Amino acid sequence: MSKVLEGLLYSESHEWVKVDGDVAVIGVSDFAQEEMGDITYVDLPDVDDEFEKGEEFGALESVKAASDLYCPVSGTVIEVNEALDDEPEKINEDAFGSWIIKVRMSDPGELEGLLDAAAYTKLIEK
């Protein structure tokens, strides 16, 4: 059974969001990393890249699949987790401890469209 952490928000495309003021810390869920298997590469955006909610910001690649990553909120990338360049398997080891990007949100109201832990758990149990 995949872990779902309380206090985070989730997108239907399996990204998680931790809100820190006007910054969204974004990673992928435990369910997503389990589905992918051993992650071998993370395609990261650049700092200062701007994304709209729902826009592709990168990708994960594993031995068996590639999966696009979608930005759960609109904003500007202020930091990327460069450690994932050398150690993409960190996402498999700790999906919630291995954030991918940090985004300064342009519209925090978009958070209302995301799922809480209970709603996300229902989604992945289907």
Secondary structure, DSSP 8 states (H G I E B T S, - for coil): -----TT-EE-TTSEEEEEETTEEEEEE-HHHHHHH-SEEEEE---TT-EE-TT-EEEEEEESS-EEEEE-SS-EEEEEE-THHHH-TTHHHH-TTT---EEEEES-GGGGGGSB-HHHHHHHHH-
